[in-house]
């Protein structure tokens, strides 16, 4: 009985955190704080399309590819992608918070991965370079970026021609972006939509840089 009360209490606490975070995000863009990193590391069983396995499955990754994990957080995608591209490839873990990058470093060290490059910064700071990447990931992070159009333009420039930007959104995220909004912003940056997976409340869209 005690364990049920504990589980119920934890559930209520998580729900309150989510509600407060969502309401606060209506006023300003608030990235997931480092101390809540453990929460975004988990694959939500209610949204299968948001699982790391599903997102990666739609990327058509090959050994030797270079991948940008923009707003990587604690590395839920960074680590498995680094394993997939192998020692001949590279993943850039890009995040505005040093604490999140440190979490990824610790995971990479534990997995003995040396093909991850760590970059701390924000959108529009010119740290991505031009025509560097085969793939770019934006997993439940687009809504956290104040100037989304500038961020998408920078990612567009950082991709090689024919490179793919994968955008994943899930309604449980406080910064959830509707499909039409994402498509409109990506198209304005020059991207062409190539594939859609999921539904209106949990989806991944793959865009190509022509």
Secondary structure, DSSP 8 states (H G I E B T S, - for coil): -HHHHHHHHHHHHHHHHHHHHHHHHTTS-----GGGHHHHTS--TT-GGGSHHHHHHTT---TT-EEEEET-TTTTTHHHHHHHH-TTSEEEEEES-HHHHHHHHHHHHHHT---EEEEE--TTSS-S-SS-EEEEEEES-GGG-SSHHHHHHHHHHHEEEEEEEEEEEETTSTT---HHHHHHHHHHTTEEEEEEEEETTEEEEEEEE-
